[in-house]
Amino acid sequence: MTRPAGALALIAAVAGALVAVVLGFLTFGAQATLAPDGVPVAVAAPPEIAQRIAAHGGGQLAWTVATPAEARQLLEDKKVYGVLELAPGPVATVVTSGAINPAGTQVAQQALTGAATALAGAPKQEVLHPAGAAGRVAPLAASALAWIGALVAGLALTQLAKRTGRPIGAGARFLQVTGAGVLITAVVAGFFALWDSALPLTSDVLGFVFLAATAFAALQAGLLRLLGLRAMAVLAPLYLVAPAVAGQVPELLNPAYRALLWSWTPFRFSAEGLRSLLQGVPDAPDVTTALWVLGALLAVGLLVTLWPGRSARQEAEPHLADGVVEVGVH
């Protein structure tokens, strides 16, 4: 039964409103609700001064009192976003790290500078593993480019096979996944060299980018195989999560976004792991975590993509022009 034009117009309007809800939730909503809540920082000072400082900031900051060496190790391990050192002397020091997410570093630096100024005047600023503008942008940019590049590659293979009527076997899927990984890694390396020649293009960095790109490509290829073009309803909006959620630290996000999006998005693992590698901190815990997560995504994605199910066996068989499979007589 043909629907009247008015009903079709109403369906179209509802579809547009639903898209607006999704976009608002994934992008502008996360940015509009940013507020510091328990941002982890450390203070190294005599006990009586440390306790006074720890009362500064209310619920916005979560203070850890430690020795200077312990505090700096916490910063290296990315367990705090900044350190306030108040050694004997007239000048305090605020220590931050270029290997930390810039959003967290900015909040910590402002809070620690304010606390130090109230006690001992304007502090010195010290940055471990300093990062330039490109170094701050590159980790998240590489993750987003890997996701969208792999997504277009998977979609292109699906559409080309559909238009030409050619089957997609396991070999073609594997070639698409690995080919996308190699080419996207080359693209990212080219951008890194263009943006800042000081960014390291070591085997660790390039290998990590390749792992992320192939993991994303395998996951997307698996979903496209299972759901067809319907998978785009899931895969395309996820691209919006990268700048809106994965680019933030959890202590700045609204608890709803922290639990529903940030907690599982693959972009945060790839971005923070790559940030540590680019800034020369390969032993940071987030590198190990990212390797496990991306490795698991790659394994699961390849399993779904290459598993020889019934449809895969049919696709691998040669089909005649009239759609009948030729069967030999023995």
C-alpha positions as CSV (number, residue, x, y, z in Angstrom):
1,M,0.0,0.0,0.0
2,T,1.4,3.4,-1.0
3,R,1.9,5.8,1.8
4,P,0.4,9.4,1.3
5,A,2.8,12.2,0.7
6,G,2.0,13.7,4.1
7,A,3.0,10.6,5.9
8,L,6.3,10.4,4.0
9,A,7.0,14.0,4.8
10,L,6.4,13.3,8.5
11,I,8.7,10.3,8.4
12,A,11.4,12.4,6.8
13,A,11.0,15.1,9.5
14,V,11.2,12.6,12.3
15,A,14.4,11.1,10.7
16,G,16.0,14.6,10.5
17,A,15.1,15.2,14.2
18,L,16.6,11.8,15.2
19,V,19.8,12.7,13.4
20,A,19.9,16.0,15.1
21,V,19.5,14.3,18.5
22,V,22.4,11.9,17.7
23,L,24.7,14.7,16.5
24,G,23.8,16.9,19.5
25,F,24.5,14.0,21.9
26,L,27.8,12.9,20.4
27,T,29.3,16.3,19.7
28,F,28.0,19.6,21.1
29,G,26.5,18.0,24.2
30,A,29.9,16.6,25.4
31,Q,31.5,20.0,24.9
32,A,28.7,22.0,26.5
33,T,28.8,20.0,29.7
34,L,32.6,20.1,30.3
35,A,33.5,20.8,33.9
36,P,36.4,19.7,36.1
37,D,35.6,17.0,38.6
38,G,38.3,15.3,40.6
39,V,41.2,16.3,38.2
40,P,44.2,14.4,39.6
41,V,47.2,16.5,40.6
42,A,50.1,16.0,43.0
43,V,51.9,18.3,45.5
44,A,55.4,17.9,46.9
45,A,55.8,20.2,49.9
46,P,56.4,20.1,53.7
47,P,53.4,18.3,55.4
48,E,51.8,21.3,56.9
49,I,51.9,23.3,53.6
50,A,50.8,20.2,51.6
51,Q,47.7,19.8,53.7
52,R,46.8,23.5,53.3
53,I,47.2,23.2,49.5
54,A,45.2,19.9,49.3
55,A,42.2,21.9,50.7
56,H,42.4,24.1,47.6
57,G,40.1,23.5,44.7
58,G,37.2,21.7,46.3
59,G,35.8,18.8,44.4
60,Q,37.4,20.0,41.1
61,L,40.8,18.7,42.1
62,A,42.0,15.4,43.6
63,W,45.3,16.0,45.4
64,T,48.0,13.4,46.1
65,V,50.7,14.4,48.6
66,A,54.1,12.9,47.7
67,T,57.8,13.5,47.6
68,P,59.2,15.3,44.5
69,A,60.5,12.0,43.1
70,E,57.2,10.2,43.7
71,A,55.2,13.1,42.3
72,R,57.2,13.2,39.1
73,Q,56.8,9.4,38.7
74,L,53.1,9.8,39.0
75,L,53.3,12.3,36.2
76,E,55.4,10.0,34.1
77,D,52.8,7.2,34.7
78,K,50.0,9.6,33.7
79,K,48.3,9.1,37.1
80,V,48.3,12.9,37.7
81,Y,48.1,15.8,35.2
82,G,50.4,18.1,37.0
83,V,52.7,18.5,40.0
84,L,53.2,21.4,42.3
85,E,56.7,21.4,44.0
86,L,57.2,23.7,47.0
87,A,60.8,23.0,48.0
88,P,62.6,25.2,50.6
89,G,63.0,28.5,48.9
90,P,61.0,31.5,47.6
91,V,59.8,30.1,44.3
92,A,57.4,27.2,43.6
93,T,57.5,25.0,40.5
94,V,54.6,23.7,38.4
95,V,55.6,20.6,36.5
96,T,53.5,19.3,33.6
97,S,54.1,16.9,30.7
98,G,53.6,17.0,27.0
99,A,52.8,13.3,27.1
100,I,49.5,14.1,29.0
101,N,46.3,14.9,27.2
102,P,46.4,18.7,26.6
103,A,42.9,19.2,28.0
104,G,43.9,17.7,31.4
105,T,47.3,19.5,31.3
106,Q,45.6,22.9,30.8
107,V,43.2,22.5,33.7
108,A,46.0,21.2,36.0
109,Q,48.4,24.0,35.1
110,Q,45.9,26.7,35.7
111,A,44.8,25.2,39.1
112,L,48.4,24.6,40.3
113,T,49.6,28.0,39.2
114,G,46.7,29.6,41.1
115,A,47.5,27.7,44.3
116,A,51.2,28.4,44.0
117,T,50.7,32.1,43.4
118,A,48.5,32.4,46.5
119,L,51.2,30.9,48.7
120,A,54.6,31.9,47.2
121,G,54.0,34.2,44.2
122,A,54.2,33.3,40.5
123,P,55.7,29.9,40.1
124,K,58.3,28.6,37.6
125,Q,56.8,26.4,34.8
126,E,58.6,23.2,33.9
127,V,57.4,20.9,31.1
128,L,58.6,17.3,30.7
129,H,58.5,15.8,27.2
130,P,57.5,19.2,25.7
131,A,55.1,18.9,22.7
132,G,54.5,21.5,20.0
133,A,51.2,22.2,18.4
134,A,51.5,19.3,16.0
135,G,52.5,16.9,18.8
136,R,49.4,17.8,20.7
137,V,47.0,17.4,17.7
138,A,48.7,14.5,16.0
139,P,47.6,11.5,18.2
140,L,43.9,12.2,17.9
141,A,44.2,13.3,14.3
142,A,45.9,10.0,13.4
143,S,43.2,8.0,15.2
144,A,40.4,9.9,13.4
145,L,42.1,9.6,10.0
146,A,42.6,5.8,10.5
147,W,39.0,5.3,11.4
148,I,37.5,7.3,8.5
149,G,40.0,6.0,6.0
150,A,39.4,2.4,6.9
151,L,35.6,3.0,6.9
152,V,35.7,4.4,3.3
153,A,37.9,1.5,2.2
154,G,35.4,-1.1,3.6
155,L,32.4,0.7,2.2
156,A,34.1,1.1,-1.2
157,L,34.8,-2.7,-1.4
158,T,31.2,-3.5,-0.5
159,Q,29.7,-1.2,-3.0
160,L,32.1,-2.1,-5.8
161,A,31.4,-5.8,-5.3
162,K,27.7,-5.1,-5.4
163,R,27.8,-3.0,-8.6
164,T,30.0,-5.5,-10.4
165,G,28.3,-8.5,-9.1
166,R,31.6,-10.1,-8.1
167,P,31.8,-12.1,-4.9
168,I,33.9,-10.9,-1.9
169,G,36.0,-13.8,-0.7
170,A,38.2,-14.1,2.4
171,G,41.3,-13.2,0.4
172,A,39.7,-10.0,-0.9
173,R,38.6,-9.0,2.6
174,F,42.0,-9.6,4.1
175,L,43.7,-7.7,1.3
176,Q,41.4,-4.7,1.9
177,V,42.1,-4.7,5.7
178,T,45.8,-5.0,5.4
179,G,46.0,-2.7,2.3
180,A,44.0,0.0,4.2
181,G,46.4,-0.4,7.1
182,V,49.5,0.1,5.0
183,L,48.2,3.0,3.0
184,I,46.7,4.8,5.9
185,T,49.9,4.4,7.9
186,A,51.7,6.0,5.0
187,V,49.2,8.9,4.8
188,V,49.5,9.5,8.6
189,A,53.3,9.4,8.3
190,G,53.2,11.9,5.5
191,F,51.0,14.3,7.5
192,F,53.3,14.0,10.6
193,A,56.3,14.9,8.4
194,L,54.4,17.8,6.9
195,W,53.1,19.2,10.2
196,D,56.3,18.9,12.2
197,S,59.5,17.3,11.1
198,A,60.5,16.8,14.7
199,L,57.7,14.2,15.2
200,P,59.4,10.8,15.4
201,L,58.6,8.4,12.6
202,T,60.2,5.4,14.4
203,S,59.2,1.8,14.0
204,D,57.3,2.0,17.3
205,V,55.2,4.9,16.1
206,L,54.5,3.6,12.6
207,G,53.9,0.1,13.9
208,F,51.3,1.5,16.4
209,V,49.6,3.5,13.7
210,F,49.5,0.4,11.5
211,L,48.0,-1.7,14.3
212,A,45.3,1.0,14.9
213,A,44.4,1.3,11.3
214,T,44.2,-2.4,10.6
215,A,42.2,-3.0,13.9
216,F,39.7,-0.3,12.8
217,A,39.6,-1.7,9.3
218,A,39.0,-5.3,10.5
219,L,36.3,-4.3,12.9
220,Q,34.5,-2.3,10.3
221,A,34.8,-5.0,7.6
222,G,33.4,-7.5,10.1
223,L,30.3,-5.3,10.8
224,L,29.9,-4.5,7.1
225,R,29.9,-8.3,6.4
226,L,27.3,-9.0,9.0
227,L,25.0,-6.0,8.5
228,G,25.8,-4.7,5.1
229,L,25.2,-0.9,4.6
230,R,23.1,-0.9,7.8
231,A,26.4,-1.0,9.6
232,M,27.0,2.6,8.5
233,A,24.3,3.7,11.0
234,V,26.7,2.6,13.7
235,L,30.2,3.2,12.2
236,A,29.7,6.7,10.7
237,P,28.4,8.4,13.9
238,L,31.3,6.9,15.9
239,Y,33.6,9.1,13.9
240,L,32.1,12.1,15.7
241,V,33.1,10.6,19.0
242,A,36.8,11.2,18.3
243,P,37.1,15.0,18.7
244,A,34.1,15.4,21.0
245,V,34.8,12.7,23.6
246,A,38.1,10.9,23.0
247,G,40.0,14.2,22.9
248,Q,39.0,15.0,26.5
249,V,40.1,13.5,29.8
250,P,37.3,11.7,31.8
251,E,37.5,14.1,34.7
252,L,36.2,16.9,32.5
253,L,33.3,15.0,31.0
254,N,29.8,14.8,32.3
255,P,29.4,11.4,34.1
256,A,26.9,10.3,31.5
257,Y,29.3,10.9,28.6
258,R,32.1,9.4,30.7
259,A,30.2,6.1,31.2
260,L,28.3,5.8,27.9
261,L,30.9,7.0,25.4
262,W,34.4,7.7,26.8
263,S,34.7,4.4,28.7
264,W,34.7,2.2,25.6
265,T,35.5,4.3,22.6
266,P,38.5,2.9,20.7
267,F,39.8,6.3,19.8
268,R,40.9,7.2,23.3
269,F,43.1,4.1,23.5
270,S,44.8,4.7,20.2
271,A,45.2,8.5,20.8
272,E,46.7,8.3,24.2
273,G,49.0,5.3,23.4
274,L,50.3,7.2,20.3
275,R,50.7,10.4,22.3
276,S,53.1,8.6,24.7
277,L,55.1,7.1,21.9
278,L,55.4,10.4,20.1
279,Q,56.6,12.1,23.2
280,G,59.2,9.4,24.0
281,V,57.4,7.6,26.9
282,P,56.9,4.1,25.5
283,D,56.7,2.6,29.0
284,A,53.6,4.5,29.9
285,P,50.8,2.3,31.0
286,D,48.4,3.5,28.3
287,V,50.7,2.2,25.6
288,T,50.4,-1.4,27.0
289,T,46.6,-0.9,27.4
290,A,46.2,0.3,23.9
291,L,48.2,-2.6,22.4
292,W,45.9,-5.1,24.2
293,V,42.7,-3.3,23.2
294,L,43.7,-2.7,19.6
295,G,45.1,-6.3,19.3
296,A,41.8,-7.7,20.6
297,L,39.8,-5.5,18.1
298,L,42.0,-6.8,15.3
299,A,41.6,-10.4,16.3
300,V,37.9,-10.2,16.7
301,G,37.5,-8.2,13.5
302,L,39.5,-10.6,11.4
303,L,37.7,-13.6,12.9
304,V,34.3,-12.1,11.9
305,T,35.6,-10.9,8.5
306,L,37.4,-14.1,7.4
307,W,35.3,-16.8,9.1
308,P,34.2,-19.2,6.3
309,G,30.4,-19.1,6.9
310,R,27.8,-20.3,4.5
311,S,27.6,-16.9,2.7
312,A,31.4,-16.8,2.4
313,R,31.5,-20.2,0.7
314,Q,28.8,-19.2,-1.7
315,E,30.6,-15.9,-2.5
316,A,33.8,-17.8,-3.2
317,E,32.1,-20.1,-5.8
318,P,32.1,-19.0,-9.4
319,H,28.7,-17.8,-10.6
320,L,27.4,-17.8,-14.1
321,A,25.9,-14.8,-15.8
322,D,22.4,-16.1,-15.0
323,G,23.2,-16.6,-11.3
324,V,23.3,-20.4,-11.5
325,V,26.2,-22.1,-9.9
326,E,27.8,-24.6,-12.2
327,V,28.1,-28.0,-10.7
328,G,30.3,-30.7,-12.2
329,V,28.9,-34.2,-12.8
330,H,31.0,-37.1,-11.6
